Amino acid sequence: MSTTAHPSAPKITFVGAGSVVFTQGLLADLFAFDELKSAHIALHDIDPERLATARAAAEYIAAERGARPRVTAHADRREALVGADFVINIVQVGMGEATRTDFEVPARYGLRQTIGDTLGVGGIFRALRTFPLLKALGQDIAEVCPDAWLLNYTNPMAMNVQYLAEATGLTRVVGLCHSVYWTVQGLCELLKVPYEEVTYRAAGVNHQAWILRLEHGGEDLHPRLDALIAEDPQLRRRVRMDMYRRLGHYPTETSEHSSEYVPWYLHHDSEIDRLRLPVGAYLGIVDENVAEYERTRDALACGAPLTVEGTMEYAPQIIHSIVTGTPRTVYGNVPNHGLIENLPARGTVEVPCLVDAAGLQPTRIGALPPQLAALNRAYLSTTDLVVRAATEDDPRHIRHAAMADPATAATLRVEEIWQLCDDMVRAHGDRLQPGLRGALAG
């Protein structure tokens, strides 16, 4: 990818800045770098109260970190984007109300979900209501800041990155997720080895990548992990441990996430009990996120102190590397294009990427072990059908995606799948593009 000089005080635009708690963590990370303390932070959100709270939080964190950025707040997205060097997308279309719909309507059919943001019926409809925003955002970027890097945090990651590539033509796009980093951190804690001394490699798809290498001082750590699992029956009561034991490679997302992408667990009461799966518990997390926002808003309003910790997220590291030329390796979600040769070329894959002044350079992995590629291909088949539903304006592909989804297909008859999709289309209404709003069951 081509090199573009970036100013010492880059403009960083947050789209969906009203996700205040996440915005705070990213800003704390950005201002930890001396070279970014004078950046222009442009905040955009459609909710005036949340936007005002985000601005107050940004100014508070800057003062706490000894930074002197230029902070601006914008109700108009294009105004926020003009001249941006980096765009961080953290929008959640429909917020908690839409997430609740994603759980409650499928639950009436007996379909169980734990997180609902990546695959399955929840992931499908989260993508479909996000795509119109992504298309408009892509058009704005192409027109007012065409050289900007779009750093996307919005889920479902694989669907959104593929859609951005195919519907907007943007090429400076990377999807970012903390799952690989925190998975390796967790394994290091379990194995009692310092993270800084561990060498690792992972690859696959977002929320279903795999640890391919894990070493400390040249020692393969997998035998030690195997011994711990054999000794501790409670460790075996987790989905990701069960998958690791059977597939030979550790998955890079939590058990709650991982259970949704395969047909083996959520359909069975005994497996839910054995593996301690919290069906529907994510709605409690949604409520807590709202409560945390309200606590932050109220604290800023009355001048009370905030505790803001760094998050070790990739976006600030990428921005610092591109601005300063400091080389780093991060994990990014990018179009495959041969990076993993036994996964579809159109799909979005998660691989290590070198980032420096030249931008982001993904690593070619080669072939995944066949049992891992088989699961990733099933995941990407559903993803591809969701993207095609939008790019081809074909509502049948929504139903085809749900039919292809492993956990949905394991639970519902095909007629129920089509009826459920009709109910979801009606529930989300005008959040979907017009051509996808019709009912098809019957």
JODA-V432472 format. One record per pair of residues at least 24 apart in sequence whose ideal C-beta (glycine too) atoms are under 8 Angstrom apart, sorted by the first residue. I is the first residue (numbers start at 1). J is the second residue. D is the distance in whole Angstrom. If there is no record, write none. Layout:
I,J,D
I,J,D
This chain:
1,171,7
1,172,7
1,358,7
1,359,4
1,360,7
1,361,7
2,359,7
3,357,6
3,358,5
3,359,7
4,147,5
4,359,8
6,85,5
6,322,6
6,323,5
7,85,7
7,323,8
8,35,7
8,38,7
8,323,7
9,38,5
9,39,6
9,40,6
9,70,8
10,36,7
10,39,5
10,40,7
10,85,4
10,86,6
10,319,7
10,323,6
11,39,7
11,40,4
11,42,6
11,83,6
11,84,5
11,85,5
11,86,8
12,39,5
12,40,7
12,41,6
12,42,7
12,84,7
12,85,7
12,86,5
12,87,8
12,88,7
12,319,6
13,42,4
13,43,8
13,44,7
13,80,5
13,81,5
13,84,4
13,86,7
13,87,5
13,88,7
13,145,8
13,148,8
14,41,7
14,42,7
14,43,5
14,44,7
14,54,7
14,88,5
14,90,7
15,44,5
15,77,7
15,80,7
15,81,8
15,87,6
15,88,7
15,89,5
15,90,7
15,91,6
15,137,6
16,44,7
16,45,6
16,89,6
16,90,4
16,91,3
16,92,7
16,154,7
17,43,4
17,44,6
17,45,5
17,50,8
17,51,6
17,54,4
17,73,8
17,90,7
18,45,4
18,46,8
18,47,5
18,50,3
18,51,6
18,53,7
18,54,6
19,90,5
19,91,8
19,92,7
20,50,6
20,53,5
20,54,5
20,57,6
20,293,5
20,296,6
20,297,7
21,289,7
21,292,5
21,293,6
21,296,6
22,90,6
22,153,7
23,54,5
23,57,7
23,58,7
23,90,7
24,57,5
24,61,6
24,296,7
24,306,8
24,308,5
25,308,7
25,309,7
25,310,7
25,311,4
25,313,7
26,88,7
26,311,7
26,313,6
26,315,6
26,316,6
27,57,7
27,58,6
27,61,5
27,62,7
27,308,8
28,61,6
28,65,7
28,308,5
28,309,7
28,310,5
28,311,7
29,310,5
29,311,6
29,312,7
29,313,6
29,315,8
29,316,4
29,317,8
30,316,5
30,319,7
31,61,6
31,62,6
31,65,4
31,66,8
31,67,4
31,69,7
32,65,7
32,310,6
32,316,7
33,316,7
33,320,5
35,320,6
35,323,6
35,324,5
36,67,8
36,316,7
36,319,7
36,320,6
36,323,7
37,62,8
37,65,7
37,66,7
37,67,4
37,68,6
37,69,7
38,67,7
38,68,6
38,69,6
38,70,8
39,69,5
39,70,8
40,69,7
40,70,4
40,72,7
41,69,5
41,70,7
41,71,5
41,72,7
42,72,5
42,73,8
42,74,6
42,80,5
42,81,8
42,84,7
43,71,7
43,72,7
43,73,5
43,74,7
43,80,7
44,73,8
44,74,5
44,75,8
44,76,8
44,77,5
44,80,4
44,81,8
45,75,8
46,75,7
48,75,7
49,297,7
50,293,7
51,75,7
53,293,7
53,296,7
53,297,5
53,300,6
56,300,4
56,301,8
57,296,6
57,300,6
57,306,7
57,308,8
60,300,6
60,306,6
60,308,8
61,306,8
61,308,6
64,306,8
64,308,7
77,136,8
77,137,7
77,140,6
78,140,5
78,143,8
78,144,6
81,140,5
81,141,6
81,144,5
81,145,5
81,148,8
82,144,5
82,145,7
83,144,7
83,145,6
84,141,8
84,144,8
84,145,4
84,148,5
85,145,8
85,147,8
85,148,6
85,149,7
85,323,8
86,148,6
86,149,5
86,151,6
86,315,8
86,318,8
86,319,5
86,322,8
87,137,8
87,141,6
87,145,7
87,148,5
87,149,7
87,150,5
87,151,7
88,151,5
88,153,7
88,315,5
89,134,8
89,137,7
89,150,6
89,151,7
89,152,5
89,153,6
89,154,5
90,153,5
90,154,6
91,130,7
91,133,6
91,154,5
92,154,7
93,126,8
93,129,5
93,130,5
93,133,6
93,431,6
94,129,6
94,428,7
94,431,6
96,286,5
96,287,7
96,289,8
96,290,6
98,125,8
98,126,7
98,129,6
98,428,7
98,431,7
99,126,8
99,282,8
99,283,7
99,286,5
100,283,6
100,286,7
101,125,8
101,424,8
101,427,5
101,428,7
102,126,6
102,424,8
103,280,6
103,282,7
103,283,6
105,420,7
105,423,5
105,424,6
105,427,5
106,420,6
106,424,8
107,280,7
108,423,8
109,412,6
109,416,6
109,419,8
109,420,5
110,411,7
110,412,7
111,407,8
111,408,6
111,411,5
111,412,6
111,420,7
112,266,4
112,267,8
112,272,8
112,279,5
112,280,7
112,411,7
113,260,6
113,266,8
113,279,7
113,280,7
113,282,8
114,256,4
114,257,7
114,259,6
114,260,6
114,266,7
114,277,6
114,278,6
114,279,6
114,280,7
114,281,7
114,282,6
115,256,6
115,257,5
115,260,6
115,282,5
116,260,7
116,282,6
117,155,4
117,156,6
117,282,8
118,155,6
118,156,5
118,157,7
118,158,8
118,206,7
118,207,5
118,257,7
118,260,7
118,261,7
119,156,7
119,207,8
119,260,6
119,261,5
119,379,6
119,382,6
119,383,8
119,405,6
119,406,8
119,407,8
120,260,5
120,261,8
120,405,5
120,407,6
120,408,6
121,402,6
121,405,7
121,408,6
121,420,6
121,421,8
121,424,6
123,155,7
123,156,4
123,159,7
123,386,8
124,382,7
124,386,5
124,398,7
124,401,5
124,402,6
124,405,7
124,424,8
125,424,5
125,428,6
126,155,7
126,156,6
127,156,5
127,159,4
127,160,6
127,163,7
127,386,5
127,387,8
127,390,8
128,386,7
128,389,7
128,390,7
128,398,7
128,428,7
128,431,8
128,432,5
128,433,8
128,436,6
129,428,6
129,431,4
129,432,6
130,154,6
130,160,6
131,160,8
131,163,5
131,167,7
131,390,5
131,433,7
132,431,8
132,432,8
132,433,5
134,160,6
134,163,6
134,164,6
134,167,7
134,168,7
135,163,8
135,167,5
135,168,6
137,168,8
138,164,6
138,167,7
138,168,3
138,169,7
138,170,5
139,168,7
141,168,8
141,170,6
142,168,7
142,169,7
142,170,7
147,172,7
148,172,7
149,173,8
149,174,7
149,318,7
149,319,8
149,322,7
149,359,7
149,360,8
150,174,8
151,176,6
151,314,8
151,315,5
151,318,6
151,319,8
152,176,7
152,333,8
153,177,8
153,315,7
156,206,8
156,383,8
157,206,4
157,207,7
157,333,5
157,348,7
158,205,6
158,206,5
158,333,7
158,347,7
158,348,4
158,379,7
158,380,7
158,383,5
159,348,8
159,383,5
159,386,5
159,387,6
161,333,5
161,334,7
161,335,7
161,348,4
162,335,7
162,346,7
162,347,7
162,348,5
162,383,6
162,384,7
162,387,5
163,387,5
163,390,6
163,391,7
165,335,5
165,348,8
166,346,8
166,387,6
166,391,6
167,390,7
167,391,6
172,359,7
172,360,8
173,334,8
174,318,7
174,332,4
174,333,7
174,334,6
174,353,7
174,360,5
175,206,7
175,332,7
175,333,3
175,334,7
175,348,7
175,350,8
176,313,7
176,314,5
176,315,6
176,318,8
176,330,8
176,332,7
176,333,7
177,206,5
177,207,7
177,331,7
177,333,7
177,350,7
178,311,8
178,312,7
178,313,6
178,314,7
179,206,7
179,207,6
179,209,7
179,252,5
179,253,5
179,254,8
179,257,8
180,209,6
180,252,5
180,331,4
180,350,7
181,312,7
181,314,8
181,331,7
183,211,7
183,250,7
183,251,8
183,252,4
183,253,7
184,211,7
184,214,7
187,211,7
187,214,7
187,221,7
187,225,7
187,250,7
190,225,7
190,228,7
191,216,8
191,221,6
191,224,6
191,225,6
191,228,7
193,221,7
201,352,6
202,252,6
202,331,7
202,350,7
202,352,7
203,340,6
203,349,7
203,350,7
203,351,5
203,352,7
203,365,5
203,368,7
204,252,7
204,340,8
204,349,7
204,350,6
204,368,7
204,372,6
204,376,5
205,343,8
205,347,7
205,348,7
205,349,6
205,350,6
205,376,5
205,379,5
205,380,6
205,383,8
206,333,5
206,348,7
206,350,5
207,252,7
207,253,4
207,257,5
207,258,8
207,261,7
208,251,6
208,252,8
208,253,7
208,258,7
208,261,5
208,375,7
208,376,6
208,379,6
209,251,7
209,252,4
209,253,8
209,331,8
209,350,5
210,247,8
210,249,4
210,250,7
210,251,6
210,252,7
210,368,7
210,369,8
210,372,5
211,249,6
211,250,4
211,251,8
211,252,7
212,249,7
212,365,8
212,368,8
214,250,8
225,250,7
237,274,6
237,275,6
237,276,6
238,275,6
238,276,7
239,265,6
239,275,5
239,277,7
242,275,7
247,371,5
247,372,6
247,375,8
248,369,7
248,371,7
249,369,7
249,372,6
252,350,8
256,281,8
256,282,8
259,407,8
260,407,6
261,375,7
261,379,6
261,406,7
261,407,7
262,375,7
262,406,5
262,407,7
263,406,4
263,407,6
263,409,7
263,410,4
264,410,8
266,407,6
266,410,8
266,411,7
267,407,7
267,410,5
267,411,5
317,355,7
318,355,5
318,360,7
321,355,4
321,356,6
321,357,8
322,355,7
322,356,7
322,357,6
322,359,6
324,357,8
325,356,6
325,357,4
326,356,7
327,354,6
327,355,7
327,356,4
328,354,8
328,355,5
328,356,8
329,353,7
329,354,6
329,355,8
330,355,6
332,360,6
332,362,7
334,360,7
334,362,5
338,364,7
339,363,7
339,364,5
339,365,6
340,365,5
340,366,7
340,367,7
340,368,6
340,373,8
340,376,8
341,365,8
341,366,6
341,367,5
342,367,5
342,368,6
342,370,7
342,373,4
342,377,8
343,368,7
343,373,6
343,376,6
343,377,6
343,380,6
344,377,7
344,380,5
344,381,8
344,384,7
346,384,6
347,380,4
347,383,7
347,384,7
348,380,8
348,383,7
378,404,7
378,406,6
382,406,8
389,436,6
390,433,6
390,436,7
393,433,7
393,435,4
393,436,7
394,435,8
395,425,7
395,435,7
395,436,5
395,437,8
395,438,6
395,440,6
396,440,7
398,425,7
398,436,6
399,440,6
415,441,7
